[in-house]
């Protein structure tokens, strides 16, 4: 139940974010650059928006809890003697942290507060700035960038192999549902891979130059895409991919296998 609630919350967030990205590309960023905070604000502006945002927050918390259950109970049956499985387990734990941070940002918007830091800067820049106050901070920021880059590679791997289908109870799905979830996942993971590649590059650049202003998150990634030749069309494609990932999360909410696995115990 916890896992499915979390995946349902991701469905709403990613579909709405994808729509906002496509809309922003269509208007050439005449309005605010899309970000996670933009999604929360748009939800709040809808009829019964407070209740909808509260449901999304609850879903994000559930998803964080599910990620930590995956981490500590090893529900994915990861072999801890394999480096790639150790890295994946770390990703699961960090993913839980990121969704809790996102839920906190949504709570601040729900309470009528700015989701930005007290310094008024971007959250990625704030993280980089805080770390760089330490003598070793630049190396940590570079390491974060490398980790995000590896995560981006994993997204591309999923897009190419469609190995995420192994986690679905396909016996309960029709052939059309299997085909639709596979294609939605491929488009979604490819779009995420591009976005995370840019975010990782931003952090590596920030750590290398010791300049926290070089760090960036979703807003900066989308802005960077928009600044390229044919950037508006490229960003539209990314937006469609992000929305498709939301559709994929909807299939996960319904059909993903969530019970504990012991195949590598």
C-alpha positions as CSV (number, residue, x, y, z in Angstrom):
1,X,0.0,0.0,0.0
2,X,2.8,2.4,0.9
3,X,4.6,1.7,-2.4
4,X,1.5,2.0,-4.5
5,X,0.6,5.3,-2.9
6,X,4.1,6.6,-3.6
7,X,4.0,5.6,-7.2
8,X,0.5,7.2,-7.6
9,X,1.9,10.5,-6.2
10,X,4.8,10.3,-8.8
11,X,2.2,9.8,-11.5
12,X,0.6,13.2,-10.7
13,X,3.9,15.0,-10.2
14,X,5.6,13.8,-13.4
15,X,2.6,14.2,-15.7
16,X,2.0,17.7,-14.4
17,X,5.7,18.6,-14.7
18,X,5.8,17.3,-18.2
19,X,2.8,19.4,-19.2
20,X,4.4,22.5,-17.6
21,X,7.7,21.8,-19.4
22,X,5.9,21.5,-22.8
23,X,3.9,24.6,-22.1
24,X,7.1,26.5,-21.1
25,X,8.8,25.4,-24.3
26,X,5.8,26.4,-26.4
27,X,5.9,29.9,-25.0
28,X,9.7,30.1,-25.0
29,X,9.9,30.5,-21.3
30,X,7.8,33.6,-21.3
31,X,6.7,32.5,-17.8
32,X,8.5,31.0,-14.9
33,X,10.9,28.2,-15.7
34,X,9.5,24.8,-14.7
35,X,10.6,23.2,-11.6
36,X,9.3,20.9,-8.9
37,X,8.1,23.9,-7.0
38,X,6.2,25.1,-10.0
39,X,4.3,21.8,-10.0
40,X,3.4,22.2,-6.3
41,X,2.2,25.7,-6.9
42,X,0.1,24.7,-9.9
43,X,-1.5,21.9,-7.9
44,X,-2.3,24.4,-5.1
45,X,-4.0,26.7,-7.6
46,X,-6.5,24.1,-8.7
47,X,-10.0,23.6,-7.2
48,X,-9.5,21.7,-3.9
49,X,-5.8,22.3,-4.5
50,X,-4.9,22.2,-0.8
51,X,-6.4,18.7,-0.5
52,X,-4.7,17.6,-3.7
53,X,-1.3,18.9,-2.6
54,X,-1.7,17.3,0.8
55,X,-2.4,14.0,-1.0
56,X,0.7,14.5,-3.1
57,X,2.8,15.2,0.0
58,X,1.5,12.1,1.7
59,X,2.3,10.1,-1.4
60,X,5.9,11.5,-1.5
61,X,6.4,10.6,2.1
62,X,5.1,7.1,1.3
63,X,7.5,6.8,-1.6
64,X,10.4,7.8,0.6
65,X,9.4,5.2,3.2
66,X,9.2,2.6,0.4
67,X,12.6,3.5,-0.9
68,X,14.0,3.0,2.6
69,X,12.2,-0.3,2.9
70,X,13.8,-1.3,-0.3
71,X,17.2,-0.2,1.1
72,X,17.1,-1.8,4.5
73,X,15.1,-4.9,3.8
74,X,16.6,-5.5,0.4
75,X,13.3,-6.1,-1.3
76,X,15.0,-6.0,-4.7
77,X,17.1,-9.0,-3.8
78,X,20.4,-7.1,-4.5
79,X,23.6,-9.0,-4.2
80,X,25.9,-7.0,-1.8
81,X,29.0,-8.7,-3.2
82,X,28.3,-7.0,-6.5
83,X,29.5,-3.4,-6.9
84,X,26.6,-2.4,-9.1
85,X,24.1,-3.7,-6.6
86,X,25.8,-1.9,-3.7
87,X,25.6,1.3,-5.8
88,X,21.9,0.7,-6.5
89,X,21.2,0.2,-2.8
90,X,22.8,3.6,-2.1
91,X,20.7,5.1,-4.9
92,X,17.5,3.8,-3.2
93,X,18.5,5.4,0.1
94,X,19.4,8.7,-1.5
95,X,16.2,8.7,-3.5
96,X,14.2,8.4,-0.3
97,X,16.0,11.5,1.1
98,X,15.4,13.5,-2.1
99,X,11.6,12.7,-2.0
100,X,11.5,13.7,1.7
101,X,13.2,17.0,0.7
102,X,10.6,17.4,-2.0
103,X,7.8,16.7,0.4
104,X,9.2,19.4,2.7
105,X,9.3,21.9,-0.1
106,X,5.6,21.1,-0.9
107,X,4.7,21.6,2.8
108,X,6.3,25.0,2.7
109,X,4.3,25.9,-0.4
110,X,1.1,24.5,1.3
111,X,1.8,26.8,4.3
112,X,2.3,29.8,2.0
113,X,6.0,30.0,2.4
114,X,8.7,30.3,-0.3
115,X,10.3,27.0,-1.2
116,X,13.6,28.7,-1.8
117,X,16.3,28.9,0.7
118,X,16.6,31.8,3.1
119,X,19.2,33.3,0.9
120,X,16.7,33.4,-2.0
121,X,18.9,31.2,-4.1
122,X,18.3,27.9,-6.0
123,X,18.3,24.9,-3.7
124,X,21.1,23.2,-5.7
125,X,23.2,26.3,-5.4
126,X,22.5,26.4,-1.6
127,X,23.6,22.8,-1.2
128,X,26.8,23.5,-3.1
129,X,27.4,26.7,-1.2
130,X,27.0,25.0,2.1
131,X,29.4,22.2,1.2
132,X,32.0,24.6,-0.2
133,X,32.2,26.3,3.1
134,X,34.3,23.3,4.2
135,X,37.8,22.7,3.0
136,X,36.8,19.4,1.4
137,X,33.5,20.7,0.1
138,X,34.6,21.1,-3.6
139,X,35.5,17.4,-3.7
140,X,32.1,16.4,-2.2
141,X,30.3,18.5,-4.8
142,X,32.2,16.8,-7.6
143,X,31.5,13.4,-6.1
144,X,27.8,14.3,-6.0
145,X,28.0,15.3,-9.6
146,X,29.6,12.0,-10.5
147,X,26.9,10.1,-8.5
148,X,24.2,11.9,-10.4
149,X,26.0,11.2,-13.7
150,X,26.0,7.5,-12.8
151,X,22.3,7.7,-12.0
152,X,21.8,9.3,-15.4
153,X,23.6,6.3,-17.0
154,X,21.3,3.9,-15.2
155,X,18.3,5.8,-16.7
156,X,19.7,5.4,-20.2
157,X,20.3,1.7,-19.5
158,X,16.7,1.2,-18.4
159,X,15.5,3.1,-21.5
160,X,17.6,0.8,-23.8
161,X,17.0,-2.5,-22.1
162,X,13.5,-1.9,-20.7
163,X,14.6,-4.2,-17.8
164,X,12.2,-2.5,-15.5
165,X,9.5,-4.8,-17.0
166,X,11.0,-7.6,-14.8
167,X,9.5,-5.8,-11.8
168,X,6.0,-5.9,-13.3
169,X,3.4,-8.6,-12.6
170,X,2.9,-9.0,-16.4
171,X,0.5,-12.0,-15.9
172,X,-2.1,-9.5,-14.6
173,X,-1.6,-7.2,-17.6
174,X,-3.0,-7.2,-21.1
175,X,-0.7,-7.2,-24.1
176,X,-1.6,-3.6,-24.7
177,X,-0.8,-2.6,-21.1
178,X,2.5,-4.3,-21.4
179,X,3.4,-2.6,-24.6
180,X,2.2,0.8,-23.3
181,X,4.1,0.6,-20.0
182,X,7.3,-0.5,-21.8
183,X,7.2,2.4,-24.3
184,X,6.2,5.0,-21.7
185,X,9.1,3.7,-19.5
186,X,11.6,4.0,-22.4
187,X,10.6,7.5,-23.2
188,X,10.5,8.5,-19.6
189,X,13.8,7.1,-18.6
190,X,15.5,8.6,-21.7
191,X,14.2,12.0,-20.7
192,X,15.3,11.6,-17.1
193,X,18.7,10.4,-18.3
194,X,19.2,13.7,-20.3
195,X,18.1,15.9,-17.4
196,X,20.2,14.1,-14.8
197,X,23.2,14.2,-17.1
198,X,23.0,18.0,-17.1
199,X,22.4,18.3,-13.4
200,X,25.5,16.0,-12.8
201,X,27.6,18.2,-15.1
202,X,26.4,21.3,-13.3
203,X,27.6,19.9,-9.9
204,X,30.9,18.7,-11.3
205,X,31.5,22.2,-12.9
206,X,30.6,23.9,-9.6
207,X,33.0,21.7,-7.6
208,X,35.8,22.0,-10.2
209,X,35.6,25.9,-10.3
210,X,34.7,26.2,-6.6
211,X,31.7,28.3,-7.7
212,X,28.4,27.2,-6.2
213,X,26.5,29.4,-8.7
214,X,27.5,26.8,-11.4
215,X,25.4,24.2,-9.6
216,X,21.9,23.6,-10.9
217,X,18.8,21.5,-10.7
218,X,15.7,21.0,-12.9
219,X,15.2,24.7,-13.7
220,X,18.8,25.1,-14.9
221,X,18.7,21.9,-16.8
222,X,15.6,22.9,-18.7
223,X,17.0,26.4,-19.3
224,X,20.2,24.9,-20.7
225,X,18.2,22.7,-23.1
226,X,16.2,25.7,-24.2
227,X,19.4,27.7,-25.0
228,X,20.6,25.2,-27.5
229,X,19.8,25.3,-31.3
230,X,16.2,24.1,-31.7
231,X,16.0,24.2,-27.9
232,X,12.3,24.8,-27.8
233,X,11.6,21.6,-29.8
234,X,14.1,19.6,-27.7
235,X,12.5,20.8,-24.5
236,X,9.1,19.9,-25.8
237,X,10.4,16.4,-26.4
238,X,11.9,16.2,-22.9
239,X,8.5,17.4,-21.5
240,X,6.7,14.7,-23.4
241,X,9.2,12.1,-22.0
242,X,8.7,13.4,-18.5
243,X,4.9,13.1,-18.8
244,X,5.3,9.6,-20.2
245,X,7.4,8.7,-17.1
246,X,4.3,9.8,-15.1
247,X,2.2,7.4,-17.2
248,X,4.8,4.7,-16.5
249,X,4.5,5.5,-12.7
250,X,0.8,4.9,-13.1
251,X,1.4,1.4,-14.4
252,X,3.9,0.9,-11.5
253,X,1.2,1.9,-9.0
254,X,-1.1,-0.8,-10.4
255,X,1.2,-3.6,-11.5
256,X,4.7,-3.3,-10.0
257,X,5.7,-6.2,-7.8
258,X,6.3,-4.9,-4.3
259,X,6.5,-7.9,-2.0
260,X,9.9,-8.8,-0.6
261,X,12.2,-10.9,-2.8
262,X,14.9,-13.2,-1.5
263,X,16.5,-14.4,-4.7
264,X,19.9,-13.0,-3.6
265,X,19.6,-13.5,0.1
